[in-house]
Amino acid sequence: MASPSYDIVVIGAGPAGLTAATEAARSGLKAFCLDKLAPGGELVNLGELHEFEEIFSGTDMAARLTDDAVVAGVEIGFGEVASLSGNGPFVVTTTDGESYQGRAVVVATGLHKGKLGIAGEENYEGRGLSHCATCDGPLYAGQSVIVAGATGWGPYEAAALVGIASDVTLLGDPEGPVAEGIDVKPGRIVSLAGDGGLQSVTIEAGGARNDIPTNAVFIYVGRSPAAEFLPDSLARDDTGHIVVDEQGRTSTPLVFAVGDVRTRARHYIADAIADGQKVAKEIVAALKQ
């Protein structure tokens, strides 16, 4: 059976990917957006968003972006991508063996879960280490928690924990203001301790080490681009982020990258949406010549 064919195939249905697909569809292109889980990406795990004039939740924004995509005519599918091949049309193949053809491709896969990169870390997964404040925060109601990573999604996660945990510490150097009720500290976690679950961490800052009691660490450091399925011919930097120009174009013509998976991403939702809008315009101009 022949693979379904589209003008644009978007891999990843977070804010950047959904926006790119929606804007392309509104301009008359046949658009398909593929995600391994659910539309919205990490938005579905976020509480209140304070980045915009109107305050609403991550799930609300995910629903809005998804509704906009459906109304615009975007087809949404589910599956984990195994490979990207071809040179126009491109072929996107999933681990289930499904394949989709696109005249242009947008990679919007974001980042993998974070890692502290320390010995014994795996022993505390689900026993004090988490990657989703909205999901797991209630498990630590009235307890002391730490969010490791003050850029990207970290400040959002810390804000979601205020009012649930007894105290919230954000480790790192925030790029902007953080919500009230958050204690910001410099440094990084170098060891974990506790029997039957996390009880304390050792933090290193300025050459000094201090032990801090805590019941949970929400990890937003050590995140790597989710781009293993891409061919070696597509240029990436030494951290694995996809190299793009100012218009989101990669080293392969008609393959674009948006959001956190690309180089120089600032990890703001508004930036991801702007990425999607910009790339959609480039694709429309290229395909409608």
C-alpha positions in Angstrom: 0.0 0.0 0.0 1.4 3.4 -0.9 2.3 5.8 1.9 -0.1 8.7 2.5 1.3 11.8 0.8 1.3 15.4 2.2 2.8 18.8 1.4 4.2 19.0 4.9 4.8 16.4 7.5 5.5 17.7 11.0 7.2 15.4 13.5 6.2 16.4 17.0 2.9 18.0 18.1 4.1 20.4 20.7 3.5 24.2 20.4 6.1 24.7 17.6 5.0 21.7 15.6 1.2 22.3 15.9 1.7 25.9 15.0 3.8 25.1 11.9 1.2 22.5 10.7 -1.7 24.9 11.4 -0.2 27.9 9.6 0.7 25.7 6.6 -2.8 24.2 6.4 -4.4 27.7 6.6 -2.3 28.6 3.5 -3.8 25.7 1.6 -1.1 23.0 2.1 -2.0 19.4 3.0 -0.5 19.0 6.5 0.1 16.0 8.7 1.3 16.2 12.3 2.7 13.1 14.0 3.4 12.6 17.7 4.3 9.5 19.7 1.9 10.5 22.6 -0.7 13.2 22.5 -1.0 16.7 20.9 0.4 19.5 23.0 3.8 18.0 23.9 5.1 19.0 27.3 2.3 21.6 27.6 -0.1 18.9 28.9 2.1 18.5 32.0 2.4 22.2 32.9 0.2 24.1 35.3 -0.4 27.9 35.0 1.6 29.7 32.3 2.6 33.2 33.2 4.5 33.9 29.9 1.5 35.6 28.3 -0.9 38.4 29.1 -3.7 36.0 29.8 -2.9 33.3 32.5 -4.0 29.9 31.6 -2.8 26.3 32.0 -0.6 24.2 29.8 -3.5 21.8 29.1 -5.7 24.7 28.1 -3.0 26.0 25.6 -2.5 22.4 24.3 -6.3 22.2 23.7 -6.4 25.5 21.9 -3.5 24.7 19.6 -4.9 21.3 18.8 -8.3 22.7 18.1 -6.8 25.3 15.8 -4.9 22.6 14.0 -8.0 20.4 13.5 -10.1 23.4 12.3 -7.4 24.4 9.8 -7.5 20.9 8.3 -4.4 19.4 9.8 -4.4 15.6 10.1 -3.0 14.3 13.4 -1.5 10.9 13.8 0.3 8.9 16.5 3.5 6.9 16.4 7.1 7.0 17.3 9.4 8.0 14.4 12.1 5.5 13.5 13.6 7.2 10.5 13.5 10.1 8.1 14.7 9.2 4.6 14.5 10.4 1.0 15.3 13.7 -0.6 12.0 15.2 -1.6 9.5 13.6 -1.3 10.7 12.6 2.2 9.6 9.5 3.9 8.9 9.4 7.7 8.7 5.9 9.0 7.5 4.9 12.5 8.5 2.0 14.7 5.2 0.3 13.9 6.2 0.3 10.2 3.8 3.0 9.1 5.2 5.6 6.6 4.2 9.0 5.4 5.5 11.1 2.5 6.0 14.8 2.6 7.3 17.4 0.2 8.7 19.2 3.2 9.4 18.1 6.8 9.4 19.9 10.1 11.2 18.4 13.0 9.7 19.5 16.3 10.5 16.7 18.6 11.9 18.7 21.6 14.1 17.2 24.2 14.4 13.9 26.1 13.9 13.8 29.9 16.7 15.3 31.9 19.4 13.5 33.8 21.6 14.7 36.7 24.5 12.6 35.4 25.5 11.2 38.8 26.2 7.8 40.2 23.2 5.8 41.5 20.7 8.2 39.9 18.6 5.4 38.4 18.0 4.0 41.9 15.9 7.0 42.8 13.7 7.2 39.7 10.1 7.2 40.9 11.4 7.2 44.5 12.2 10.9 44.7 13.3 11.8 41.2 10.6 13.0 38.8 10.2 14.8 35.5 6.7 16.2 35.8 5.6 18.6 38.6 1.9 18.5 37.7 1.9 14.7 37.5 3.9 13.9 40.7 3.8 17.1 42.7 0.8 16.0 44.8 2.8 13.0 46.0 5.1 15.4 47.9 2.4 17.7 49.4 3.7 19.5 52.4 7.3 18.2 51.8 10.5 19.9 50.6 11.3 19.7 46.9 13.9 20.9 44.5 13.7 21.7 40.8 17.1 21.1 39.1 17.4 23.5 36.1 16.5 27.2 36.1 16.1 27.6 32.4 13.7 26.1 29.9 10.7 24.4 31.6 12.3 24.5 35.1 10.7 27.7 36.3 7.3 26.6 35.1 7.6 23.4 37.1 8.8 25.2 40.2 5.8 27.5 40.0 3.5 24.5 39.7 4.9 23.2 43.0 4.3 26.4 45.0 1.4 25.8 47.4 1.8 22.0 47.2 5.2 21.5 48.7 6.3 23.0 52.0 9.2 24.7 50.2 10.4 24.9 46.6 14.1 25.4 45.7 15.1 26.2 42.1 18.7 25.3 41.3 20.5 27.3 38.7 20.6 30.8 37.2 17.1 31.9 35.9 17.0 34.0 32.7 14.1 36.0 34.1 11.9 36.5 37.2 10.5 33.5 38.9 7.2 33.0 40.8 6.8 34.1 44.4 7.5 31.4 47.0 10.5 29.9 45.1 14.0 30.0 46.7 16.6 30.3 44.0 20.0 28.8 44.7 23.1 28.4 42.5 24.8 25.1 42.1 24.2 21.6 40.9 23.4 18.3 42.5 26.4 16.0 42.9 24.9 13.1 45.0 21.7 11.7 46.3 21.0 10.0 49.6 18.2 8.1 51.4 16.9 4.7 52.3 13.6 3.7 50.7 13.4 7.0 48.9 15.2 10.3 48.5 16.0 12.1 51.8 18.8 14.6 50.9 21.0 15.8 48.1 24.5 17.3 48.1 24.8 20.6 46.1 28.0 22.0 44.8 28.4 25.7 44.2 31.5 27.8 44.0 33.7 24.9 45.0 31.8 24.3 48.2 29.4 21.4 49.0 26.4 21.4 51.2 23.9 18.7 52.1 20.2 19.8 51.9 17.3 17.7 53.1 14.6 17.1 50.4 12.1 14.6 49.4 12.0 15.1 45.7 14.0 16.5 42.8 12.3 17.4 39.5 15.0 17.2 36.8 15.3 19.8 34.1 19.0 19.6 33.4 20.9 17.2 31.2 18.2 17.1 28.5 19.2 16.0 25.0 17.5 16.6 21.7 15.1 13.8 20.6 16.6 13.4 17.2 18.2 10.0 16.9 16.0 9.0 13.9 17.6 11.7 11.7 20.1 10.8 9.0 23.8 11.6 9.7 23.8 13.9 6.7 21.6 16.4 8.6 23.9 18.8 10.5 23.8 18.9 14.3 26.0 20.6 16.8 28.2 18.9 19.4 25.2 18.7 21.8 23.0 17.0 19.2 20.8 20.0 18.5 19.8 20.4 14.9 21.7 23.3 13.2 19.4 25.8 11.6 19.7 29.2 10.0 17.6 32.2 11.0 14.6 30.9 9.0 14.7 27.4 10.6 16.2 25.7 7.6 18.5 22.8 8.2 21.4 21.5 6.1 18.9 19.5 4.0 16.6 21.5 1.7 13.0 21.5 2.7 13.7 20.0 6.1 13.2 22.5 8.9 13.6 22.3 12.7 11.6 24.3 15.3 11.5 24.6 19.1 13.8 23.0 21.7 15.4 20.5 19.3 17.1 23.2 17.3 20.3 25.2 18.0 20.0 28.5 19.9 16.4 27.7 21.2 15.5 29.9 24.3 13.0 27.4 25.6 10.1 29.8 25.8 6.6 28.8 24.6 6.2 32.1 22.7 9.4 31.4 20.9 8.3 27.9 19.9 5.1 29.3 18.5 7.0 32.0 16.6 9.3 29.3 15.2 6.3 27.4 13.9 4.8 30.5 12.2 8.1 31.5 10.6 8.9 28.0 9.2 5.4 27.6 7.9 5.8 30.8 5.8 9.1 29.5 4.4 7.5 26.2 3.4 4.5 27.9 1.9 6.7 30.2 -0.2 8.9 27.3 -1.3 6.1 24.9 -2.3 3.9 27.4 -3.9 6.5 28.7 -6.3 
